[in-house]
Amino acid sequence: MDSFEEYLADNKDQNMCVITPGGNHGDTLIHMGLLKKLEEYEIKYVCLNFQSLYKEHLLLGAKYLINIGLWKLGSSIGFKLLNIPDETELILFEGGGYMSDIWYGPVLLRQAMKGNNLPVTVAPQSYLLTNTRFHQYFEDGRPVHLFCREPYSKEHLKKKGLSQNVSLSLSPELALY
């Protein structure tokens, strides 16, 4: 059992809102691996696929693009993008490689955290944040657990000055489940 599986086992009684940004075929494999583990641990969850949502609602896509522009300018303001269900006890971001200055995962993460104090977990992910002030995302004190899929990402995050409410763990790629 790896550290992410242990985390799921320890939190299997939490109602989770799983957020997936969408993506390509590799992202689909990651999504399938995560769903397999959620089902294995009999976790109650709802999945919000952001790519599907903004394809159905063009205004949402426009708001996302504006949020990306604001983020690029260093602003923390932006439109609300997702409605987290009321019964949610934990927000779980799908794994992948989108938590970087290239793929705009931090924009979606920051907006999902606004308007609630729910614990946040990011499944095994690659991180590369050179411009994003990632440490500021977690200053509200909520419990945050960031899983890294390679040692480089974990070391990279350790250098970001993250607050004590943020835990870091190393765990393998979800597509391998």
Secondary structure, 3 states (H helix, E strand, C coil): CCHHHHHHHHCCCCCEEEEECCCCHHHHHHHHHHHHHHHHCCCCEEEEEHHHHHHHCHHHHHHHHHHHHHHHCCCCCCCCCCCCCCCCCEEEECCEEEEECCCCHHHHHHHHHCCCCCCEEEEEEEEECCCCCHHHHHCCCCCEEEEECCHHHHHHHHCCCCCCCEEEEECCCHHHC
